[in-house]
Amino acid sequence: MATRKTFTRITDASDDTLGGRLSMARDSIGLSLADAANRVGVKRDTLLAWESDRSEPRPSKLVSLAGILGVSPMWLMTGLGSGPLQESSDVPIEGLRMQLQRLTDAHLECGRLIGEISSQIDRYEERQRAEAVGDGDFDFGEHRIAVPGNA
């Protein structure tokens, strides 16, 4: 009677592909898809296609990604070699720094938008005052003087 040996696979199937390893490494440092794509110089959809195994990066982009993600190119390609650090104290701080930068950028953008809207309101009010003055009355700040014969 032949005995059958059963081998249980311990690895996660999603990490068995280049795309799975890309996604795992990116997630391990808290880098968003858009931020990672921006850093490597490709569109978000391109990086998404790589992570979904619908296409593969060129070697130069693969090396660039490895540097950005803190893993070896060999690990990205094969799963062997230096992969992401799971318990490193540097991983959370990098994610926090990135979140802080995104919040700072959003804060600056809000300030810019507030200034832009405030300027638009000022221009609108100035235009309204100019139109009111254009009806024949004279506007001296808070005091308007009506010219006889103008309604």
Phi and psi in degrees as GROMACS dihedral restraints (atoms count N, CA, C in turn):
[ dihedral_restraints ]
;  ai    aj    ak    al  type     phi  dphi    fc
    3     4     5     6     1   -83.8    20    10
    4     5     6     7     1   136.2    20    10
    6     7     8     9     1   -95.0    20    10
    7     8     9    10     1   144.7    20    10
    9    10    11    12     1  -106.1    20    10
   10    11    12    13     1   130.1    20    10
   12    13    14    15     1   -95.0    20    10
   13    14    15    16     1   133.8    20    10
   15    16    17    18     1  -110.1    20    10
   16    17    18    19     1   131.3    20    10
   18    19    20    21     1  -111.3    20    10
   19    20    21    22     1   128.4    20    10
   21    22    23    24     1   -98.8    20    10
   22    23    24    25     1   128.6    20    10
   24    25    26    27     1   -84.7    20    10
   25    26    27    28     1   128.0    20    10
   27    28    29    30     1   -95.3    20    10
   28    29    30    31     1   -24.6    20    10
   30    31    32    33     1   -75.2    20    10
   31    32    33    34     1   154.5    20    10
   33    34    35    36     1   -76.9    20    10
   34    35    36    37     1   130.0    20    10
   36    37    38    39     1   -61.5    20    10
   37    38    39    40     1   -30.5    20    10
   39    40    41    42     1   -69.8    20    10
   40    41    42    43     1   -18.7    20    10
   42    43    44    45     1   -92.5    20    10
   43    44    45    46     1     3.3    20    10
   45    46    47    48     1   -84.3    20    10
   46    47    48    49     1     0.5    20    10
   48    49    50    51     1  -121.8    20    10
   49    50    51    52     1   162.1    20    10
   51    52    53    54     1   -56.6    20    10
   52    53    54    55     1   -45.4    20    10
   54    55    56    57     1   -61.9    20    10
   55    56    57    58     1   -42.2    20    10
   57    58    59    60     1   -63.5    20    10
   58    59    60    61     1   -41.2    20    10
   60    61    62    63     1   -68.7    20    10
   61    62    63    64     1   -38.5    20    10
   63    64    65    66     1   -58.2    20    10
   64    65    66    67     1   -49.5    20    10
   66    67    68    69     1   -62.2    20    10
   67    68    69    70     1   -44.1    20    10
   69    70    71    72     1   -64.0    20    10
   70    71    72    73     1   -44.1    20    10
   72    73    74    75     1   -65.3    20    10
   73    74    75    76     1   -40.5    20    10
   75    76    77    78     1   -64.5    20    10
   76    77    78    79     1   -45.8    20    10
   78    79    80    81     1   -63.2    20    10
   79    80    81    82     1   -35.4    20    10
   81    82    83    84     1   -66.4    20    10
   82    83    84    85     1   -23.1    20    10
   84    85    86    87     1  -105.0    20    10
   85    86    87    88     1     5.3    20    10
   87    88    89    90     1    72.4    20    10
   88    89    90    91     1    29.0    20    10
   90    91    92    93     1   -94.8    20    10
   91    92    93    94     1   128.2    20    10
   93    94    95    96     1   -72.5    20    10
   94    95    96    97     1   160.8    20    10
   96    97    98    99     1   -58.7    20    10
   97    98    99   100     1   -45.1    20    10
   99   100   101   102     1   -65.3    20    10
  100   101   102   103     1   -41.8    20    10
  102   103   104   105     1   -65.9    20    10
  103   104   105   106     1   -42.4    20    10
  105   106   107   108     1   -63.9    20    10
  106   107   108   109     1   -43.2    20    10
  108   109   110   111     1   -61.9    20    10
  109   110   111   112     1   -42.6    20    10
  111   112   113   114     1   -61.8    20    10
  112   113   114   115     1   -42.9    20    10
  114   115   116   117     1   -65.1    20    10
  115   116   117   118     1   -37.0    20    10
  117   118   119   120     1   -86.3    20    10
  118   119   120   121     1   -12.9    20    10
  120   121   122   123     1    86.6    20    10
  121   122   123   124     1    33.5    20    10
  123   124   125   126     1  -130.1    20    10
  124   125   126   127     1   169.0    20    10
  126   127   128   129     1   -74.6    20    10
  127   128   129   130     1   154.8    20    10
  129   130   131   132     1   -56.7    20    10
  130   131   132   133     1   -42.5    20    10
  132   133   134   135     1   -64.2    20    10
  133   134   135   136     1   -32.2    20    10
  135   136   137   138     1   -65.8    20    10
  136   137   138   139     1   -47.0    20    10
  138   139   140   141     1   -64.2    20    10
  139   140   141   142     1   -38.6    20    10
  141   142   143   144     1   -61.0    20    10
  142   143   144   145     1   -40.1    20    10
  144   145   146   147     1   -64.4    20    10
  145   146   147   148     1   -38.4    20    10
  147   148   149   150     1   -65.2    20    10
  148   149   150   151     1   -44.6    20    10
  150   151   152   153     1   -68.6    20    10
  151   152   153   154     1   -24.4    20    10
  153   154   155   156     1   -91.9    20    10
  154   155   156   157     1     3.2    20    10
  156   157   158   159     1    60.7    20    10
  157   158   159   160     1    28.6    20    10
  159   160   161   162     1   -87.3    20    10
  160   161   162   163     1   -21.3    20    10
  162   163   164   165     1  -154.7    20    10
  163   164   165   166     1   172.4    20    10
  165   166   167   168     1  -127.5    20    10
  166   167   168   169     1   148.2    20    10
  168   169   170   171     1   -73.3    20    10
  169   170   171   172     1   154.5    20    10
  171   172   173   174     1   -67.1    20    10
  172   173   174   175     1   159.5    20    10
  174   175   176   177     1   -54.7    20    10
  175   176   177   178     1   -40.2    20    10
  177   178   179   180     1   -64.3    20    10
  178   179   180   181     1   -38.6    20    10
  180   181   182   183     1   -71.2    20    10
  181   182   183   184     1   -34.7    20    10
  183   184   185   186     1   -63.4    20    10
  184   185   186   187     1   -43.6    20    10
  186   187   188   189     1   -65.1    20    10
  187   188   189   190     1   -41.7    20    10
  189   190   191   192     1   -61.7    20    10
  190   191   192   193     1   -45.9    20    10
  192   193   194   195     1   -59.9    20    10
  193   194   195   196     1   -43.0    20    10
  195   196   197   198     1   -58.6    20    10
  196   197   198   199     1   -43.6    20    10
  198   199   200   201     1   -63.9    20    10
  199   200   201   202     1   -43.5    20    10
  201   202   203   204     1   -64.6    20    10
  202   203   204   205     1   -40.6    20    10
  204   205   206   207     1   -86.1    20    10
  205   206   207   208     1    -8.4    20    10
  207   208   209   210     1    73.1    20    10
  208   209   210   211     1    32.7    20    10
  210   211   212   213     1  -128.2    20    10
  211   212   213   214     1   168.3    20    10
  213   214   215   216     1   -85.4    20    10
  214   215   216   217     1   149.3    20    10
  216   217   218   219     1   -57.9    20    10
  217   218   219   220     1   -35.4    20    10
  219   220   221   222     1   -62.6    20    10
  220   221   222   223     1   -40.2    20    10
  222   223   224   225     1   -64.5    20    10
  223   224   225   226     1   -41.9    20    10
  225   226   227   228     1   -60.2    20    10
  226   227   228   229     1   -42.2    20    10
  228   229   230   231     1   -75.0    20    10
  229   230   231   232     1   -40.4    20    10
  231   232   233   234     1  -120.9    20    10
  232   233   234   235     1   -18.0    20    10
  234   235   236   237     1    88.4    20    10
  235   236   237   238     1    -1.2    20    10
  237   238   239   240     1  -105.7    20    10
  238   239   240   241     1   141.7    20    10
  240   241   242   243     1   111.3    20    10
  241   242   243   244     1  -158.4    20    10
  243   244   245   246     1   -83.1    20    10
  244   245   246   247     1   109.2    20    10
  246   247   248   249     1  -100.5    20    10
  247   248   249   250     1  -168.8    20    10
  249   250   251   252     1   -68.4    20    10
  250   251   252   253     1   146.4    20    10
  252   253   254   255     1   -82.4    20    10
  253   254   255   256     1   123.7    20    10
  255   256   257   258     1   -81.4    20    10
  256   257   258   259     1   -36.9    20    10
  258   259   260   261     1  -113.0    20    10
  259   260   261   262     1    16.7    20    10
  261   262   263   264     1   -72.2    20    10
  262   263   264   265     1   140.1    20    10
  264   265   266   267     1   -73.7    20    10
  265   266   267   268     1   -16.4    20    10
  267   268   269   270     1   -73.8    20    10
  268   269   270   271     1   -27.6    20    10
  270   271   272   273     1   -62.1    20    10
  271   272   273   274     1   -51.8    20    10
  273   274   275   276     1   -64.5    20    10
  274   275   276   277     1   -37.9    20    10
  276   277   278   279     1   -66.6    20    10
  277   278   279   280     1   -36.7    20    10
  279   280   281   282     1   -64.4    20    10
  280   281   282   283     1   -42.4    20    10
  282   283   284   285     1   -62.5    20    10
  283   284   285   286     1   -41.2    20    10
  285   286   287   288     1   -65.3    20    10
  286   287   288   289     1   -40.5    20    10
  288   289   290   291     1   -61.6    20    10
  289   290   291   292     1   -40.9    20    10
  291   292   293   294     1   -66.8    20    10
  292   293   294   295     1   -41.1    20    10
  294   295   296   297     1   -63.7    20    10
  295   296   297   298     1   -41.1    20    10
  297   298   299   300     1   -62.4    20    10
  298   299   300   301     1   -41.8    20    10
  300   301   302   303     1   -63.6    20    10
  301   302   303   304     1   -41.9    20    10
  303   304   305   306     1   -63.1    20    10
  304   305   306   307     1   -41.9    20    10
  306   307   308   309     1   -65.8    20    10
  307   308   309   310     1   -40.5    20    10
  309   310   311   312     1   -61.9    20    10
  310   311   312   313     1   -44.8    20    10
  312   313   314   315     1   -61.6    20    10
  313   314   315   316     1   -41.9    20    10
  315   316   317   318     1   -65.1    20    10
  316   317   318   319     1   -39.1    20    10
  318   319   320   321     1   -62.6    20    10
  319   320   321   322     1   -45.2    20    10
  321   322   323   324     1   -62.7    20    10
  322   323   324   325     1   -40.4    20    10
  324   325   326   327     1   -65.0    20    10
  325   326   327   328     1   -40.0    20    10
  327   328   329   330     1   -61.9    20    10
  328   329   330   331     1   -43.8    20    10
  330   331   332   333     1   -60.6    20    10
  331   332   333   334     1   -41.6    20    10
  333   334   335   336     1   -62.9    20    10
  334   335   336   337     1   -44.3    20    10
  336   337   338   339     1   -65.6    20    10
  337   338   339   340     1   -38.8    20    10
  339   340   341   342     1   -61.5    20    10
  340   341   342   343     1   -45.3    20    10
  342   343   344   345     1   -61.7    20    10
  343   344   345   346     1   -41.9    20    10
  345   346   347   348     1   -64.3    20    10
  346   347   348   349     1   -45.1    20    10
  348   349   350   351     1   -66.7    20    10
  349   350   351   352     1   -39.9    20    10
  351   352   353   354     1   -60.9    20    10
  352   353   354   355     1   -42.3    20    10
  354   355   356   357     1   -64.2    20    10
  355   356   357   358     1   -40.3    20    10
  357   358   359   360     1   -62.8    20    10
  358   359   360   361     1   -41.6    20    10
  360   361   362   363     1   -63.2    20    10
  361   362   363   364     1   -44.8    20    10
  363   364   365   366     1   -59.4    20    10
  364   365   366   367     1   -44.2    20    10
  366   367   368   369     1   -64.2    20    10
  367   368   369   370     1   -40.1    20    10
  369   370   371   372     1   -63.5    20    10
  370   371   372   373     1   -46.7    20    10
  372   373   374   375     1   -64.2    20    10
  373   374   375   376     1   -38.4    20    10
  375   376   377   378     1   -64.3    20    10
  376   377   378   379     1   -41.3    20    10
  378   379   380   381     1   -63.5    20    10
  379   380   381   382     1   -40.1    20    10
  381   382   383   384     1   -63.4    20    10
  382   383   384   385     1   -43.0    20    10
  384   385   386   387     1   -64.2    20    10
  385   386   387   388     1   -41.6    20    10
  387   388   389   390     1   -64.2    20    10
  388   389   390   391     1   -39.7    20    10
  390   391   392   393     1   -66.4    20    10
  391   392   393   394     1   -37.7    20    10
  393   394   395   396     1   -66.7    20    10
  394   395   396   397     1   -38.5    20    10
  396   397   398   399     1   -69.9    20    10
  397   398   399   400     1   -32.5    20    10
  399   400   401   402     1   -67.9    20    10
  400   401   402   403     1    -7.4    20    10
  402   403   404   405     1   -85.3    20    10
  403   404   405   406     1     8.8    20    10
  405   406   407   408     1   107.0    20    10
  406   407   408   409     1   -13.2    20    10
  408   409   410   411     1   -85.6    20    10
  409   410   411   412     1   161.9    20    10
  411   412   413   414     1  -109.0    20    10
  412   413   414   415     1   134.8    20    10
  414   415   416   417     1  -109.3    20    10
  415   416   417   418     1   117.7    20    10
  417   418   419   420     1  -117.2    20    10
  418   419   420   421     1    75.4    20    10
  420   421   422   423     1    68.4    20    10
  421   422   423   424     1  -115.4    20    10
  423   424   425   426     1   -84.2    20    10
  424   425   426   427     1    -9.7    20    10
  426   427   428   429     1  -109.3    20    10
  427   428   429   430     1   125.6    20    10
  429   430   431   432     1  -108.4    20    10
  430   431   432   433     1   138.0    20    10
  432   433   434   435     1  -114.3    20    10
  433   434   435   436     1   119.5    20    10
  435   436   437   438     1   -81.5    20    10
  436   437   438   439     1   135.1    20    10
  438   439   440   441     1   -90.0    20    10
  439   440   441   442     1   130.3    20    10
  441   442   443   444     1   -55.9    20    10
  442   443   444   445     1   139.9    20    10
  444   445   446   447     1    96.0    20    10
  445   446   447   448     1   -11.8    20    10
  447   448   449   450     1  -103.3    20    10
  448   449   450   451     1   133.0    20    10
